[in-house]
Amino acid sequence: MIVIVGATGTIGSALVERLADLGVPVRALSREPEKLRKQIGEKGRSAIEVVWADAADPESLRRACTGASQLFLAMSNSPRQIELETSIIQIAGQSGIEHIVKISSPAFEQSSPVAVAGWHQEIEQVLRESGLTHTVLRPYAFMQNLMRFAPTITTQNVFFGSMGHSPCNFIDCRDIADVAAEALTNPEVTGQIYTLTGSEIFSYPQIAARLSALLHRPISYINMEPEELLRNLIEHGHMPPWLANHVVEIQTMSRVVPESPNDTVRRLLGREPRKLEAFLQEYVENFR
């Protein structure tokens, strides 16, 4: 039995679907189990057990881990990340879990610190000290996060950032989920740290050009200074300050530390990662 923490998230939901396709027994955790059942639908329900659990409720986590041997850990970033994920790791170890697959963050250089990456590094240290077998996945920018630009693209034909022309690694969350499924079902790849990217790098101006071609209208990328972007995200994007700071730190890092794709997804899955062009075509209606 595999416990999925973060089953309603972008990666977690894709992982639940992938494991259901494989017929692997899954216990998917949610604070809103009925909503999760509707999300899953009829497909794979025989292999998926949906249970109520809350990361802040240790007893619910202990019940959820009972009888399971593996745990997938992917929580939304938050200021409580270290506290909550540390608790989950400790409870998992006490409950008989033998292997944890954790979604982490690339280990960014000290020359361009990213606070959330520091949180993940602390949690990885907890995993190392736990004595549990663990596999750490460090994906770069999610293609799915480009959907955050949809509101201004649909209304103003623009999107904003502070990356200039710096190229960025992007990866489809479904590829991350497929790698996680491999780590949970293939003992030969467990116990390692994997940095995950797509097979290409793109700058925001290049993404604007691709959207322009797909939408048959000009889409522009407007570059801002980091301080201006931060104010914009908080005042107009209504982001909490910690999250707005994270977005700005990530984009600053992309300007300072050159990014390049690797072949990890292809090596682990035996196929090429999904392409950004295919992703944009699949979700183009969201940008109309």
C-alpha positions, -999 to +999 in steps of 0.1 A: +000+000+000+012+035-009+001+065+010-003+097-010+001+130+009-009+157-015-033+137-035-053+167-047-022+186-059-011+189-095+016+162-091-003+141-065-035+138-086-015+128-117+004+102-095-029+087-082-041+083-118-009+067-129-008+042-100-044+034-107-035+026-143-008+003-130-033-014-105-011-004-075-030-001-042-032+035-031-044+053+000-050+089-011-053+114+018-074+146+018-091+170+042-120+169+017-124+132+008-157+136-010-141+162-033-112+139-040-135+110-048-153+132-074-119+142-088-108+106-092-141+095-107-149+059-115-115+052-131-093+031-108-116+034-077-111-003-069-074+004-064-078+037-046-088+041-010-097+077-001-094+087+035-096+118+056-064+131+070-048+164+080-011+171+081-017+190+113-035+161+129-010+134+140-036+108+148-052+110+114-017+105+098-010+075+120-043+059+110-035+067+074-001+051+075-012+019+092-005-011+070+013+009+043+049+004+033+055+036+012+046+072+013+046+099-013+051+134+001+042+165-019+028+194+001+020+229-012+047+253-001+038+273+030+056+289+060+047+257+080+064+234+055+093+223+077+071+217+107+044+197+089+066+176+067+090+168+096+059+156+115+048+135+086+082+119+082+084+111+119+049+096+121+056+076+089+087+061+105+068+052+137+040+037+117+060+012+096+065+031+064+098+019+049+102+043+019+093+079+013+093+097-021+095+134-015+090+163-039+117+188-031+133+218-048+165+222-068+194+230-045+200+266-056+234+282-051+241+305-022+248+333-047+210+335-053+192+322-022+157+309-024+140+307+010+116+278+000+146+258-013+162+262+021+130+248+037+132+218+015+169+213+023+161+212+060+134+186+054+158+165+033+181+166+063+153+152+084+148+124+059+185+115+060+185+114+098+153+093+099+171+062+087+142+055+062+149+047+026+140+078+007+139+091-029+141+128-034+127+145-066+139+180-073+119+194-102+124+227-118+096+251-129+062+234-135+046+240-169+013+240-151+024+272-133+022+291-166-015+290-161-011+317-135-005+341-165-039+333-180-059+361-164-037+389-178-032+371-211-069+367-217-078+403-207-047+423-217-026+401-240+003+404-217+021+387-188+047+400-164+079+388-148+114+398-139+134+371-158+145+393-188+156+369-216+170+343-192+161+307-203+144+285-177+139+248-173+103+237-174+088+203-167+052+189-170+039+178-136+027+146-152+063+137-160+072+143-123+043+121-113+055+094-137+090+095-122+074+093-087+055+062-098+087+046-111+104+053-078+075+038-059+072+006-080+108+000-092+133-008-063+162-003-087+157+035-088+149+041-051+171+058-026+185+084-049+182+122-055+169+131-090+169+166-104+141+168-130+138+190-160+121+189-194+143+185-225+142+222-235+147+256-220+126+287-227+127+323-219+095+342-212+098+362-245+100+328-263+069+316-245+051+348-255+060+341-291+046+306-290+014+318-274+011+345-300+013+318-328-012+295-310-037+323-302-033+341-335-029+374-317+002+392-303+010+383-267+037+403-250+060+397-220+066+428-199+098+426-178+098+444-144+124+451-118+122+425-090+108+452-065+081+462-090+071+426-096+069+420-059+045+449-054+025+438-084+021+402-072+010+414-037-012+443-047-028+430-080-021+393-078-033+392-041-004+368-032+007+365+004+040+382+008+060+350+014+047+335-019+053+367-038+089+368-024+093+332-035+082+339-071+106+369-073+135+349-057+130+321-083+131+345-112+161+363-098+179+329-095+171+322-131+189+354-142+219+347-120+224+309-123+223+296-159+198+267-164+201+238-188+180+206-192+192+172-182+182+137-194+170+123-160+134+118-171+144+100-203+168+077-184+142+068-158+111+065-180+127+054-213+109+082-232+114+119-238+097+144-214+065+162-226+073+192-247+062+228-238+047+233-272+024+203-267+015+216-232+005+250-246-015+234-273-034+212-249-043+241-226-046+269-252-083+275-245-073+287-211-055+316-227-082+327-252 
